[in-house]
Amino acid sequence: MTYDRRSFLKTLAGAGAGLVAISRLSEASAAKGTPITVYKTASCGCCKAWVEHLTRNGFSPTTHDLPDLSETKDSLGVPNALRSCHTAVLGRYVFEGHVPADLIKKVVADKPAILGLAVPGMPAGSPGMEVPGRKDAYDVIAFTRDGKRSIYAKR
């Protein structure tokens, strides 16, 4: 599916209302999972595995396959040093790379004053990057729109 810039910007404009919309889901919709939008490339297997991780953990992802995610990441404010292979948006928050689903839920529930979370690179053992017999330690980084970064969690 192609996703042009105008459609993308309209999606971003409505993203701020995402948390309000989530709180108003009907019971039937809630049973399907929490809506989250994922931007990825069509050919990336670990992106697909991460989307499956989200689904197994109570989310209802809508995916948009793009040939290049640079403009999307720029528009969302993802710092270059934190970029990975896919980007997700839930409400006012951005999730970059292989962020565990439990931390996405925590951010949405706690509403910290951050723009989002990132797992830079593709650490083995992170969601979507499971490797039999290997699980690397990695940091989940919180970032703000003005560029501040801090370790949100260690895994």
N, C-alpha and C positions, 0 to 999 in steps of 0.2 A: 504494500500500500504506500503510495506517495503521500507526502504531507507537506503542502506548500507553506511558505512563510506566513501568509495572511491567516490561514487556518490555525497555524501554530500560535500566532500572537493572540488570536481570539481565545484559544484554549488557555493561554497564560493569563489573559485578562479575567477569565472566569475562575482561575485556580484559587484566588483568595477566598472565594465563597465555598470552596471545597469542603472545609471542615463543617461549615454550617449545613451544607447539603448532606454530608455523611450523617450528622446528628438527626436529620429528618428522614432517614431511610425508613421505608416500611419494614415490617417484620419479614416479609417475603424477600425483599431486596437484601436485608441484613443477613439472611441465611445464605445468600450467595457469596458474601464476603465484602470486605471494605474495598471500594474502588480505588485503584491506583493506576496512573498512566506511566508507561515505560517506553522510552525512546531507545532503540537499538538498531543494529544492522541485521539484515536478514540471514547472513551467513555465519553468525557467531553462535557456536554451540553452548558456550558458558552463559551467554545472555539468556538463551532458552532455558537452561538449567536453573538460572536464578529466578526466572519468571515462574517456573514450576515450584521452586522453593516458596515463593510468595503465595501461590495458590494453596499449597499444602498447609500454610500457616494462616489461613483465614482472609486472604486478600482476593480480590477479583480484578486481575490486571487487564488493562487494555493496552495492547502494544502497537507501536508505530515504527515500522521499519524504514529507516532513512539511509541513503547512500553515504552520508557524511554527517556526523553529529556535532561538528565544531560550532556551527551557528546556533544550534540548540543549546549547547553547553554555555556559549557566550551569553545568549539571551537569558539563561537561567542564573548566571553568576557563578558558575562552577570554576574555581581557580585552576589555572593550567596545571599546577603541580599536583593537584588532587584528582585529575581526570583518569577515568578508567574506560571500560568498554560500553557501558550503558548508563542511562540516567533515568530516574523516576521522579514523578511529582505526585505528592499527596497533600492537598490543601495548600498551605503556604510554604511547605517544606520540599526540599530537593534531596534526593538520595542518589549518590554517585557510586557506581561500582557494586561490589558484592557485600552490601550492608545486610546484616542479619535481620530477619523479619521481626524478631522480638525487640530490637532497638528502634525499628521504624514505629512499632506500636507504642513504645515508651515515649518517643518524641511527640507523637500525636497526642498522647494522653497528658504528658507533662507540660507541653507547650513552651519549651525553652526559647530564649531570645537568640536563636540562631537561624541561618538560612537553610542549613541542612547538615547531613552526615556524608562522609566519603570513606571508602576503603580504596586507597590508591593502589594501583598495580593490580595484580591478580593472585593474591596469596593462596597457596595450596591449602585446602581445608576450609576455606571460606565458603559460604553458600553459593552453589553453582560451580565451585572449583574443587569439589571433593576428589581426592586422589587416594586410592586404597593404600593404607599404611603410612600416610603422610598428612600431617596437620601442622602448618607453620604458624607461629605466633604472629599476630598482626594488630595494628591499632585501628580503631574507628575514630576518624577525625571529625570534630564539629567545626563548621566554618560559618562566618558571618558575611553579610554583604560587603562590609568594609574591609574584608581580608583577614580578619583575626581568626586564628586557628587554635584549637586545644584538643587534647585527647579526651574523647567522650567515653570510650570503653577500650579495654584490652581483651583480646581473644587469643 
